[in-house]
Amino acid sequence: MKTNKKVCLVTGAGGGIGRCIVKRFFDEGYHVVMIDLDRERLDHIVEEETYDREDVNVFSFDITKEEEIINGIDAIVKETGRIDILVNTAGICGDYELAQNYRFSNFRKIYEVNVFGTFLMMKYCLPYLIGQKGTVINFGSVSGIQGYKYEIGYGSSKAAVIEMTRNIANEYGSQGMRCNCVSPGWVNTSMMEKTMENYREIGIDDPENCICYGSIQRKAEPEEIANVVCFLCSDQASYINGANIVVDGGMTIQ
């Protein structure tokens, strides 16, 4: 089955932000490809949202495995015929800890998903994206801008993603392809819940005291992040390239 619609790939499509991005692009009339490790979770979302299977594809592969990505992208292109947008939402925060106690296995796993996975998805989607003069959206974080405690792995991985975004924008902007980054602050997702639990595990009695929500004084909802992603992929953002859009409610200006 080939589609005449623009095709948007979303990694981490089973997560809170990823799911909202899928819905946003589906509502805008895109053919959406959902990518996640948990195939059962994706199928459940498709049924729950009552998506038309002709307009939504589900693929399950590991973005830390190069061979799986090669095969996955090949299968996606055979199914849809094109790739217009890649949204690299997939990411993990790992376990929080002071640097001297930070396990290397934890550090390495974070990089495998957040950095290497993002790189590999871009690498193997680029030939199709260039042909369509497409758009890449990567996910950084305020943690990639500020040096917060307990997250040397996560923070540095997101800094790397922000820089990779600039590299791609610089290399391929002249060919009509754009690449931008979205860096959220605190978002109301299961990842935030996991962070709160992790803070307690390392001895922080009241994790809320470690959180700055910014001048808006609340966490973001995933839909608010999805709205920014959709805008950056639209014609209205046609002159934005290589940018890191901070969506943090004013957190980084406090």
TALINBEL-V298900 format. One record per residue. N is the residue number from 1. RES is the residue in three letters. PHI is phi in degrees with one decimal (NA if undefined). Layout:
BEGIN
<<N,RES,PHI> <N,RES,PHI>>
END
This chain:
BEGIN
<<1,MET,NA> <2,LYS,-102.4> <3,THR,-120.4> <4,ASN,-90.3> <5,LYS,-80.4> <6,LYS,-66.7> <7,VAL,-109.0> <8,CYS,-116.8> <9,LEU,-96.6> <10,VAL,-126.9> <11,THR,-85.0> <12,GLY,64.1> <13,ALA,-68.4> <14,GLY,-87.8> <15,GLY,-83.3> <16,GLY,-61.6> <17,ILE,-72.7> <18,GLY,-57.5> <19,ARG,-60.9> <20,CYS,-69.2> <21,ILE,-64.7> <22,VAL,-57.2> <23,LYS,-62.8> <24,ARG,-62.4> <25,PHE,-72.1> <26,PHE,-60.8> <27,ASP,-65.0> <28,GLU,-84.1> <29,GLY,94.2> <30,TYR,-82.8> <31,HIS,-86.5> <32,VAL,-109.6> <33,VAL,-109.9> <34,MET,-92.6> <35,ILE,-124.7> <36,ASP,-165.4> <37,LEU,-69.0> <38,ASP,-91.6> <39,ARG,-63.3> <40,GLU,-62.8> <41,ARG,-61.6> <42,LEU,-63.7> <43,ASP,-61.2> <44,HIS,-64.0> <45,ILE,-63.5> <46,VAL,-58.4> <47,GLU,-68.6> <48,GLU,-65.6> <49,GLU,-85.9> <50,THR,53.2> <51,TYR,-71.0> <52,ASP,-75.9> <53,ARG,-63.6> <54,GLU,-75.2> <55,ASP,-111.6> <56,VAL,-136.2> <57,ASN,-107.8> <58,VAL,-119.7> <59,PHE,-131.2> <60,SER,-117.8> <61,PHE,-154.0> <62,ASP,-92.6> <63,ILE,-74.8> <64,THR,-92.3> <65,LYS,-111.0> <66,GLU,-58.9> <67,GLU,-63.7> <68,GLU,-65.0> <69,ILE,-66.3> <70,ILE,-56.8> <71,ASN,-66.9> <72,GLY,-65.7> <73,ILE,-64.0> <74,ASP,-60.1> <75,ALA,-66.2> <76,ILE,-63.8> <77,VAL,-66.2> <78,LYS,-63.7> <79,GLU,-78.7> <80,THR,-105.3> <81,GLY,89.5> <82,ARG,-166.6> <83,ILE,-137.7> <84,ASP,-106.5> <85,ILE,-138.5> <86,LEU,-121.7> <87,VAL,-114.8> <88,ASN,-89.3> <89,THR,-84.2> <90,ALA,-56.9> <91,GLY,-172.0> <92,ILE,-131.2> <93,CYS,-94.3> <94,GLY,68.8> <95,ASP,-98.3> <96,TYR,-84.9> <97,GLU,-171.4> <98,LEU,-61.6> <99,ALA,-55.8> <100,GLN,-68.5> <101,ASN,-105.2> <102,TYR,-72.1> <103,ARG,-70.5> <104,PHE,-63.4> <105,SER,-61.8> <106,ASN,-67.0> <107,PHE,-58.5> <108,ARG,-66.3> <109,LYS,-63.5> <110,ILE,-59.5> <111,TYR,-67.2> <112,GLU,-59.6> <113,VAL,-82.4> <114,ASN,-71.3> <115,VAL,-98.1> <116,PHE,-66.9> <117,GLY,-63.8> <118,THR,-63.1> <119,PHE,-60.1> <120,LEU,-64.4> <121,MET,-62.9> <122,MET,-64.6> <123,LYS,-53.7> <124,TYR,-88.7> <125,CYS,-92.3> <126,LEU,-54.1> <127,PRO,-56.3> <128,TYR,-79.0> <129,LEU,-64.9> <130,ILE,-62.1> <131,GLY,-61.5> <132,GLN,-97.8> <133,LYS,50.7> <134,GLY,-86.9> <135,THR,-137.3> <136,VAL,-114.1> <137,ILE,-119.9> <138,ASN,-102.6> <139,PHE,-113.4> <140,GLY,-92.2> <141,SER,-175.4> <142,VAL,-59.9> <143,SER,-66.8> <144,GLY,-85.9> <145,ILE,-111.6> <146,GLN,-107.8> <147,GLY,-92.7> <148,TYR,-71.4> <149,LYS,-66.7> <150,TYR,72.5> <151,GLU,-141.2> <152,ILE,-60.4> <153,GLY,-73.6> <154,TYR,-63.4> <155,GLY,-60.6> <156,SER,-68.7> <157,SER,-66.1> <158,LYS,-73.6> <159,ALA,-62.6> <160,ALA,-63.9> <161,VAL,-63.8> <162,ILE,-60.3> <163,GLU,-71.4> <164,MET,-60.5> <165,THR,-58.9> <166,ARG,-65.1> <167,ASN,-58.9> <168,ILE,-64.7> <169,ALA,-60.6> <170,ASN,-70.6> <171,GLU,-73.5> <172,TYR,-118.0> <173,GLY,-59.7> <174,SER,-68.2> <175,GLN,-99.2> <176,GLY,87.5> <177,MET,-103.9> <178,ARG,-111.8> <179,CYS,-142.3> <180,ASN,-133.3> <181,CYS,-127.2> <182,VAL,-115.3> <183,SER,-119.6> <184,PRO,-77.6> <185,GLY,-94.0> <186,TRP,-76.6> <187,VAL,-126.2> <188,ASN,-74.1> <189,THR,-135.8> <190,SER,-66.2> <191,MET,-64.7> <192,MET,-66.2> <193,GLU,-60.6> <194,LYS,-63.4> <195,THR,-62.0> <196,MET,-61.2> <197,GLU,-63.5> <198,ASN,-65.0> <199,TYR,-58.8> <200,ARG,-64.1> <201,GLU,-63.9> <202,ILE,-95.6> <203,GLY,101.0> <204,ILE,-91.8> <205,ASP,-65.8> <206,ASP,-124.5> <207,PRO,-57.0> <208,GLU,-59.3> <209,ASN,-70.3> <210,CYS,-91.6> <211,ILE,-105.3> <212,CYS,-113.5> <213,TYR,-87.2> <214,GLY,87.8> <215,SER,-67.4> <216,ILE,-76.2> <217,GLN,64.7> <218,ARG,-160.6> <219,LYS,-75.4> <220,ALA,-79.3> <221,GLU,-93.6> <222,PRO,-54.3> <223,GLU,-61.7> <224,GLU,-69.1> <225,ILE,-71.4> <226,ALA,-60.0> <227,ASN,-60.9> <228,VAL,-67.2> <229,VAL,-59.0> <230,CYS,-63.0> <231,PHE,-59.6> <232,LEU,-63.4> <233,CYS,-92.7> <234,SER,-89.8> <235,ASP,-64.6> <236,GLN,-64.5> <237,ALA,-108.0> <238,SER,-62.8> <239,TYR,-106.0> <240,ILE,-96.7> <241,ASN,-147.8> <242,GLY,78.5> <243,ALA,-90.6> <244,ASN,-114.8> <245,ILE,-88.2> <246,VAL,-86.4> <247,VAL,-122.5> <248,ASP,-132.4> <249,GLY,65.1> <250,GLY,91.3> <251,MET,-59.1> <252,THR,-81.4> <253,ILE,-104.8> <254,GLN,-76.4>>
END
